């Protein structure tokens, strides 16, 4: 039996001041299953696993953590893993 969804990865380079807004934008797309934020040297700062149905109040701690990283980081890379239906 095979899985009917495919995984796709994208990377975005953003400044610290744009980090939170970009993460919010990505989460609201709905097909994101995992977000990894790395600093300029490639060190992973946070990994955010997202499940179907994560909404509202459950995202507040995620947004707070991303905002804290944004305050300290100059440039970040956001790696996004999405699920895509091939049909």
matplotlib code that plots the C-alpha trace (Angstrom):
import matplotlib.pyplot as plt

x = [0.0, 1.4, 0.9, -1.2, 0.6, 4.0, 6.4, 7.9, 10.6, 11.1, 13.5, 13.0, 15.7, 14.3, 15.5, 14.8, 12.2, 10.2, 10.5, 7.3, 5.1, 6.5, 5.9, 2.3, 1.8, 3.2, 1.1, -2.1, -1.4, -2.7, -0.5, 2.6, 3.6, 7.0, 8.9, 12.6, 14.2, 18.0, 20.4, 23.0, 25.5, 22.9, 22.3, 18.7, 17.1, 13.6, 11.7, 7.9, 5.9, 2.4, -0.5, -3.8, -6.2, -3.7, -5.5, -5.7, -4.7, -2.4, -0.2, 0.4, 3.4, 4.8, 4.4, 6.0, 9.1, 9.4, 9.2, 12.0, 14.2, 13.3, 14.4, 17.9, 18.5, 19.6, 19.0, 17.3, 16.5, 13.0, 12.8, 9.3, 8.0, 4.6, 2.3, 0.9, -1.8, -0.6, -4.1]
y = [0.0, 3.4, 6.8, 9.1, 12.3, 13.6, 15.7, 18.8, 21.0, 24.8, 27.2, 30.9, 33.3, 36.1, 38.8, 38.5, 41.3, 39.4, 35.9, 35.9, 37.2, 34.6, 31.8, 32.9, 33.1, 29.6, 28.1, 29.7, 28.0, 24.8, 22.2, 22.7, 19.7, 20.8, 24.1, 24.3, 27.7, 27.9, 30.7, 32.1, 29.4, 26.6, 25.7, 24.6, 27.0, 25.5, 22.7, 23.1, 20.0, 20.9, 18.5, 18.8, 20.7, 22.8, 26.2, 29.4, 29.0, 26.0, 28.3, 31.0, 29.2, 28.6, 32.3, 33.3, 31.1, 32.4, 36.0, 35.4, 34.0, 36.9, 39.3, 37.7, 36.7, 38.9, 36.5, 33.1, 30.3, 28.7, 25.2, 24.1, 20.6, 20.4, 17.6, 17.7, 15.5, 14.4, 14.3]
z = [0.0, -0.9, 0.6, -1.6, -0.5, -1.5, 0.6, -0.8, 0.8, 0.4, 1.9, 2.6, 3.7, 5.9, 8.2, 11.9, 11.7, 9.1, 10.7, 12.7, 9.8, 7.4, 9.8, 10.4, 6.6, 6.1, 8.9, 7.5, 4.1, 5.7, 4.0, 6.1, 8.2, 9.5, 9.9, 10.8, 11.5, 11.2, 11.9, 9.4, 10.2, 9.6, 13.3, 13.9, 16.3, 16.5, 14.8, 14.7, 13.8, 12.7, 12.6, 10.8, 13.0, 15.0, 15.5, 17.4, 21.0, 20.3, 18.1, 20.8, 22.3, 18.8, 17.9, 21.2, 20.6, 17.0, 18.2, 20.7, 18.0, 15.7, 18.4, 18.5, 14.9, 12.1, 9.2, 9.3, 6.9, 7.2, 5.8, 5.2, 4.5, 3.0, 2.1, -1.4, -2.9, -6.3, -7.7]

ax = plt.figure().add_subplot(projection="3d")
ax.plot(x, y, z, "-o")
ax.set_aspect("equal")
plt.show()
